């Protein structure tokens, strides 16, 4: 998102606030803008609609990670399936995003040693980490909060 998207961003946040009957203050708006700046405005608005209708996570006001997961969840699911397929063949040909996601579990060596039960429980952590990694674009994140303040968009 960029400065010109802030009005639509704010409308999306106010829609969430209305649905979940919460107040969104300036600090929260700034935090969400920073965390979600990697999305296009269309991706953000789609993720908000998906979150609201999600029968599990949609029961509560979303954290930025919930909205990012709505956008990147399918890619993370595919990466998980590819990782499981690779593990079943004894291979280690996984992409850099997958490597980053499994680092938290001690790397590919430790993941390869997990039992089926452990892998089943590790799946959610992998997907959450993978989605968070997809959301990081350091060059874009920069100083987004300052950009919001400079356009006077937070009231």
C-alpha positions as CSV (number, residue, x, y, z in Angstrom):
1,X,0.0,0.0,0.0
2,X,1.1,3.6,-0.4
3,X,-0.1,7.0,0.9
4,X,-2.9,7.2,-1.6
5,X,-4.4,4.0,-0.2
6,X,-4.7,5.2,3.4
7,X,-8.3,6.4,3.1
8,X,-9.4,2.9,1.9
9,X,-7.2,1.3,4.5
10,X,-8.9,3.4,7.2
11,X,-12.3,2.4,5.9
12,X,-11.3,-1.3,6.1
13,X,-10.1,-0.8,9.7
14,X,-13.3,1.0,10.6
15,X,-15.4,-1.8,9.1
16,X,-13.5,-4.3,11.3
17,X,-14.0,-2.0,14.3
18,X,-17.7,-1.8,13.6
19,X,-18.1,-5.6,13.1
20,X,-16.2,-6.5,16.2
21,X,-17.4,-3.5,18.3
22,X,-14.0,-2.2,19.2
23,X,-12.3,1.2,19.0
24,X,-9.2,1.5,16.9
25,X,-6.9,4.2,18.2
26,X,-4.1,6.1,16.4
27,X,-1.4,3.8,17.7
28,X,-3.2,0.7,16.6
29,X,-3.9,2.2,13.2
30,X,-0.2,2.9,12.8
31,X,0.8,-0.6,13.8
32,X,-1.6,-2.2,11.4
33,X,-0.5,0.1,8.6
34,X,3.2,-0.8,9.2
35,X,2.5,-4.5,9.4
36,X,0.1,-4.6,6.4
37,X,1.9,-2.2,4.1
38,X,3.3,-5.1,2.1
39,X,-0.2,-5.9,0.8
40,X,-1.9,-4.1,-2.0
41,X,-5.1,-2.3,-0.9
42,X,-7.2,-4.9,-2.8
43,X,-5.4,-7.7,-1.0
44,X,-6.0,-6.0,2.3
45,X,-9.7,-5.5,1.7
46,X,-10.1,-9.1,0.5
47,X,-8.3,-10.4,3.6
48,X,-10.7,-8.3,5.8
49,X,-13.7,-9.8,4.1
50,X,-12.2,-13.3,4.3
51,X,-11.4,-12.8,8.0
52,X,-14.9,-11.6,8.9
53,X,-16.4,-14.7,7.3
54,X,-13.8,-17.2,8.6
55,X,-15.7,-19.5,11.0
56,X,-12.7,-20.0,13.3
57,X,-10.5,-16.9,13.4
58,X,-13.3,-14.6,12.3
59,X,-14.8,-14.7,15.8
60,X,-12.3,-12.1,17.1
61,X,-10.8,-8.8,15.9
62,X,-7.9,-9.8,13.7
63,X,-4.2,-9.2,14.5
64,X,-2.2,-8.1,11.5
65,X,-0.9,-11.7,11.2
66,X,-4.5,-13.0,10.8
67,X,-5.0,-10.7,7.8
68,X,-1.7,-11.6,6.3
69,X,-2.6,-15.3,6.7
70,X,-5.8,-14.7,4.7
71,X,-3.7,-13.6,1.8
72,X,-0.7,-15.9,2.0
73,X,-2.4,-19.0,3.5
74,X,-2.8,-21.0,0.3
75,X,0.9,-20.5,-0.6
76,X,1.9,-21.6,2.8
77,X,-0.3,-24.7,2.6
78,X,1.3,-25.6,-0.8
79,X,4.7,-25.1,0.7
80,X,3.8,-27.4,3.6
81,X,2.6,-30.1,1.2
82,X,5.8,-29.8,-0.8
83,X,7.9,-30.0,2.3
84,X,6.1,-33.2,3.4
85,X,6.5,-34.7,0.0
86,X,10.2,-33.9,0.0
87,X,10.6,-35.3,3.5
88,X,8.9,-38.6,2.4
89,X,11.4,-38.9,-0.4
90,X,14.3,-38.2,1.9
91,X,15.3,-35.1,-0.1
92,X,16.2,-31.6,1.0
93,X,15.2,-29.6,-2.1
94,X,13.1,-26.9,-0.5
95,X,13.0,-23.2,-1.3
96,X,14.4,-20.4,0.8
97,X,11.0,-19.4,2.2
98,X,10.5,-23.0,3.5
99,X,14.1,-23.0,4.9
100,X,13.3,-19.8,6.8
101,X,10.0,-21.2,8.1
102,X,11.6,-24.4,9.4
103,X,14.6,-22.6,11.1
104,X,12.4,-22.0,14.1
105,X,12.1,-25.8,14.6
106,X,15.9,-26.2,14.4
107,X,16.2,-26.6,10.7
108,X,15.6,-29.3,8.2
109,X,17.6,-31.9,10.1
110,X,15.2,-31.6,13.2
111,X,12.1,-31.5,11.0
112,X,13.2,-34.6,9.2
113,X,13.5,-36.4,12.6
114,X,9.9,-35.5,13.7
115,X,7.4,-38.3,14.1
116,X,4.1,-38.1,12.1
117,X,2.4,-36.9,15.3
118,X,5.0,-34.1,15.9
119,X,4.8,-33.0,12.2
120,X,1.0,-32.8,12.5
121,X,1.4,-30.4,15.5
122,X,4.3,-28.5,13.8
123,X,2.2,-27.8,10.7
124,X,0.4,-24.7,12.2
125,X,3.7,-23.2,13.4
126,X,5.2,-23.8,9.9
127,X,2.3,-22.1,8.2
128,X,2.3,-19.1,10.6
129,X,6.0,-18.6,10.2
130,X,5.8,-19.0,6.4
131,X,3.1,-16.4,6.2
132,X,5.0,-14.0,8.4
133,X,8.1,-14.5,6.2
134,X,6.0,-13.8,3.0
135,X,4.8,-10.6,4.6
136,X,8.3,-9.2,5.2
137,X,9.5,-6.7,2.6
138,X,12.1,-4.6,4.5
139,X,12.5,-2.1,1.7
140,X,8.8,-1.3,1.8
141,X,8.3,-1.3,5.6
142,X,10.8,1.5,6.3
143,X,9.1,4.4,8.0
144,X,5.4,3.9,7.1
145,X,4.2,5.3,10.4
146,X,5.9,8.5,9.7
147,X,4.3,8.5,6.2
148,X,0.8,8.2,7.8
149,X,1.5,11.1,10.2
150,X,2.9,13.2,7.4
151,X,-0.3,13.0,5.4
152,X,-2.4,13.7,8.5
153,X,-4.5,10.7,7.9
154,X,-4.7,9.5,11.5
155,X,-7.2,11.5,13.6
